[in-house]
Each structure stands twice: as C-alpha cells, then as structure tokens.
Amino acid sequence: MTATWILGAFTLLVAAFTVWSIIREPRRVRNGLLILTTVFLVWVTAIVSEMQNDPEGEATTILVFGVLFLGVLAVLAIGIYLLINGAMVIRREGFGMSTLVPTVFGLALVGTVAGLYLGLRILTEGPADNVLLAQFLLLVVTPLGSLTMGMILIQLLAFTVYAFIYGRITRPRHADAVVVLGAGLNGTEPTPLLAARVDHGISVLRSLQKAGEDVVLVLSGGQGADEEISEAESMARYAERAGVPREQMVLEDRSTTTEENLQFTRDLVGQDARFVVVTSNYHALRAAALTEQLDLDARVVGAKTASYFIPAGFLREFVAMVVIRRRQNVRVWVILASVWMLLAGALFVASNLQSEVKDVPGTKSTESTVSTVTTSAVSDASPR
C-alpha cells in the first residue's frame, strides 16, 4: 500500500469525522479547525501523489511553493484591506478600542510578511562573520514568531470560515421563544445594528407563528450606565411599533453580557424551552457556542450588518473566543515551542562542534563530514 493510499484513507476518515461533528453539534467552534485540517490533508495527499507519480515534474513545485506563495500574498492583501477598512470604521464609528481592531490586525499581518522578508534577506545576504545572529534568527526568532502568528492565523481562518458556514446551515424550525440579544442604544432608540436584530427577530417570530408554533418574543438587554432606559424596553417599543403586541413579548432587562442574556432568559422562560436566538451575523457563532456551554436547546441566527463593520465585528468576536480559550492556546504554544527549542539546541550544539573541528589540525575529512551533516540538518529545519 503506497503512502498516497494511506494518506488518502486517513483524509477520508478525517473528512467523515468533520461532517459527523457538524451534524451532531453545529455550534462547536472546533468544527472550523476540523474543516481546515481536512483541506490541509487533501493538499498534502495531492503533493505526495505527485511526488510518487512524477518526482521530477513541475506539478509538485507548484503545489508546494505556489500554494505557499499565494498564502503569503493573501495574508498581505488581507492586511492591507484591514488597514483600509480600519480607517473607514474609525471615520464612521469614532475612535475606540473596538474600532481599532481591524487596524491592529492589519498591521500585524503586514508586519508578519515584512518580517519574513527581512528575515530571509538577513539570512541569505547578511555578513558572513555574523554567525551567531544568523543562528539566532534561524533557530529562535523566525520559528517562534512563525509559530505565534501561525496559531493566530489558523484559528482566525477556522473561525471565519466556520462562522460563514454556520450562518448558512442553521435554520429555525421549532421554538418556544425567539430571543433578541441587545446592543447599544441611541438615546432611547435602538441603533441601526440593534434595529436590524429586532427586525430579524420579528420576521422569525412571524414565520414560526405561521407554522403553528406557540412562541413568544424575548427582548434581552439591561441598562448601561450611559443609557436612559434598558435595551429590552427600547426593543419592546420598537417591536410594538412594528405590530407585535406587548402580550407576546417577554422583557429581560438585567443582563450586561451575552452569557447573562442567555442565562437570565433561561430563568424567565424555562430550562427545557427551545430557543431561536437572534443576534448580528458576526456574533452568531460565539453566541451559538455559549448556548452549547449553557446546555440550551437553541439555534442561533444572524441579522445582516453593515458591510463595512463586518470585519471589525468578526475580529472582535475572534479576540473574545481566543481570550476565552487562552489557557488552551498558551499550553499548545508552550508545548510546540519547547519541542522546537530542544531541536534548535541540538542544531546549535552540532554547529559549534563543526567550529571546534575546524580548529583541530589534520581533521579535514571529519570537518567535511560534520559540515555536510550540520548544513543538511539546518536546511531541513529551516522554515519553508
């Protein structure tokens, strides 16, 4: 059995597990990582297949370096786009921590590409006598920097891809309550973002009522320090003007976070109630993950958001997810970094042994052998 068949079979198993995981529990964020893993395995299988069929062909080179080049180009393009989008968001929404998110990510992505380029320049064109600097860049800075940004980019890509997929596979069917999650107010009126949530919630409510469901509209949102009334009351007034009778509404006006929205709503409606949770499209996946953690029977749907604000919204939700899972991320980083540093230490020792051999008379042949082995080891360990 060839390596291609083994890899192909393993890829099919991972793909089947991914589909099963999504069907069994579509609210899990890890489904995005499973999708990326499947795509990665398909890519590796294609490379191995080409290497076996035509070792000297150009297809393998294109599959490896072409994809890597396109990946770096995509990172640069997305970084530039986020910088432009960040300026647009700040101009429309004002200067603040949440509106700075696209700019910060844009700078990080562009900086990563620039750092890789400068690192390669130093390694290939740096002064020949600066061996320690070259070794430090090759064995420490570049790998650990690539590991950090790689973990962030992989998780960001997985989150974004699956958020897009989740928004298209979840459909409200049966429910006891349609829950609209609150957001900021403009005086006593809902902001356009919150109004879009209420409008979508009313649409879902009427659709379920038309299908014969006995369902209520839960408007969930407390009163902020700078707000005149609670978000729940503001949404209720808006919904009433849209034709929803007050007797079909339940107001939850104590919550200040998404988790409290869901917890306090569960207390009002009941633990065993079936929910359709309505929020903004960029917030749907994180809200869905919270409903799973709270063991709620819920589907989460997203209302449309102004296109210019979607990147800022998605990135803000991604940061929140990373913070929630910060311990797991730190553990993974420490384990991978430790493994690499052990390998880097071995390569550094091998390099120093080469230098010592050069100083011993009559060791020309040994020197040549050590040099060949060390050069090969460093070449194999270098990032590609």
ABEGO torsion letter per residue (X at the ends): XBAAAAAAAAAAAAAAAAAAAAAABAABAAAAAAAAAAAAAAAAAAAAAAAAABAABAAAAAAAAAAAAAAAAAAAAAAAAAAAAAAAAAAAAEBBAAAAAAAAAAAAAAAAAAAAAAAAAAAAABBAABAAAAAAAAAAAAAAAAAAAAAAAAAAAAAAAAAAAAAAABBBABBABBBBBBBBBBEABBBAAAAAAAAAAAAAAAAAAAAGBBBBBBBBEBBBAABABBAAAAAAAAAAAAGBBAAABBBBAABABAAAAAAAAAAAAEAABBBBBBBBAAAAAAAAAAAAAAGBBBBBBBBBBBAAAAAAAAAAAAAAAAAAAAAAAAAAAAAAAAAAAAAAAAAAAAAAAAAAAAABBGAAAAAAAAAAAAAAAAAAABBX
